[in-house]
Structures are given as C-alpha cells and as structure tokens.
Amino acid sequence: MRGLVWLYKGFRKVRPTHPREMLREDFLPGYKLTVSGFAKAIGVSRQTVNEVLRSPEMVLRLSRLFSISPEFWLNARERLICGKQQSKLRAESTANLR
C-alpha cells in the first residue's frame, strides 16, 4: 500500500515508495504510456523494464524520457533500500529486547 504511515517513537514515518511503483502508478498513466510503449520510448525490451532501475544507463534513460534528474530516481531507490534496512534493524533490536 503506497504511502503507508506508521508511528515509531513519536515520529510519523511514511513507507518509501518503490520506484517501479512510482513508474506504474504515477508516470506511465500521466504520460499515457503502456509498459510496451514505455519500453519502446526508452529503447529496451519489455523484459528489461523490470530491471529498469538497476543500472546507471537505465536511470539516465528514465531521466531523459521524463525530464527528471537522475538523482531523483537514484534517491528513490536509496530511500527504499535504507527503509528496508532500517525496518530490519528495528525488528532485530526489538527481538533482542525480549
């Protein structure tokens, strides 16, 4: 669920949105693109679309297509990775307290 909010030690936290989720729900409909149309627009196959944020080349293709800085996509990916790691560490520390 996108935008899930939870409370942790009095601070409001929002779950980071996966970049693929942003593409699927925000960018593709906004640009009236299907997955096939998106793949064609960035010059890759449909199968490659799932790997879209795993290489610097693909990040640059996205940036060019949507006129958004590469840092936007890289930061979105890093927020997701850090959020997952933070949740894992929090769960480990909670388990150690029991």
C-alpha positions as CSV (number, residue, x, y, z in Angstrom):
1,M,0.0,0.0,0.0
2,R,1.6,3.2,-1.2
3,G,2.0,6.0,1.4
4,L,1.5,3.7,4.4
5,V,2.0,5.7,7.5
6,W,3.1,4.4,10.9
7,L,4.2,5.8,14.2
8,Y,7.6,5.0,15.7
9,K,8.8,6.6,18.9
10,G,6.5,9.6,18.4
11,F,7.7,10.3,14.8
12,R,5.4,9.9,11.8
13,K,7.0,7.7,9.2
14,V,5.9,7.1,5.6
15,R,7.0,3.9,3.9
16,P,9.3,4.7,0.9
17,T,7.6,4.1,-2.4
18,H,9.3,1.7,-4.7
19,P,10.5,3.4,-7.9
20,R,8.7,0.8,-10.1
21,E,5.5,1.6,-8.2
22,M,6.0,5.3,-9.0
23,L,6.5,4.5,-12.6
24,R,3.5,2.2,-12.8
25,E,1.1,4.4,-10.8
26,D,2.3,8.0,-11.5
27,F,4.4,8.3,-14.5
28,L,3.1,5.8,-17.1
29,P,-0.6,6.9,-16.7
30,G,0.4,10.5,-16.6
31,Y,2.2,10.1,-20.0
32,K,-0.4,7.8,-21.3
33,L,2.2,5.0,-21.7
34,T,1.7,1.3,-21.5
35,V,4.5,-1.0,-20.4
36,S,5.2,-1.8,-24.1
37,G,5.1,1.9,-25.0
38,F,7.4,2.8,-22.2
39,A,9.9,0.1,-23.2
40,K,9.9,1.4,-26.7
41,A,10.3,5.0,-25.6
42,I,13.4,4.2,-23.6
43,G,14.7,1.8,-26.2
44,V,14.6,-1.5,-24.3
45,S,12.5,-4.7,-24.5
46,R,9.5,-5.3,-22.2
47,Q,11.5,-7.9,-20.3
48,T,14.2,-5.2,-19.5
49,V,11.6,-2.9,-18.0
50,N,11.7,-4.9,-14.7
51,E,15.4,-4.2,-14.5
52,V,14.9,-0.5,-15.2
53,L,16.4,1.0,-12.1
54,R,19.3,-1.4,-11.6
55,S,21.8,0.2,-13.9
56,P,23.1,3.8,-14.3
57,E,22.3,3.6,-18.1
58,M,18.6,2.8,-17.3
59,V,18.4,5.6,-14.8
60,L,19.7,8.0,-17.4
61,R,17.1,6.8,-19.9
62,L,14.3,7.4,-17.4
63,S,15.7,10.8,-16.6
64,R,15.8,11.8,-20.3
65,L,12.3,10.4,-21.0
66,F,10.5,12.1,-18.1
67,S,12.8,15.2,-17.9
68,I,13.7,14.4,-14.3
69,S,17.2,14.4,-12.8
70,P,18.9,11.0,-12.4
71,E,19.3,11.9,-8.8
72,F,15.5,11.7,-8.3
73,W,15.5,8.0,-9.4
74,L,18.7,7.2,-7.5
75,N,17.4,8.8,-4.3
76,A,14.1,7.0,-4.6
77,R,15.9,3.7,-4.9
78,E,18.3,4.5,-2.0
79,R,15.3,5.6,0.2
80,L,13.7,2.2,-0.4
81,I,16.9,0.3,0.4
82,C,17.6,2.3,3.6
83,G,13.9,2.0,4.7
84,K,14.1,-1.8,4.3
85,Q,17.4,-1.9,6.2
86,Q,16.0,0.3,9.0
87,S,13.0,-1.9,9.4
88,K,15.2,-5.0,9.6
89,L,17.5,-3.4,12.2
90,R,14.4,-2.2,14.2
91,A,13.0,-5.7,14.2
92,E,16.3,-7.2,15.3
93,S,16.7,-4.7,18.2
94,T,13.1,-5.4,19.3
95,A,13.7,-9.1,19.2
96,N,16.9,-8.7,21.3
97,L,14.9,-6.8,24.0
98,R,12.6,-9.8,24.5
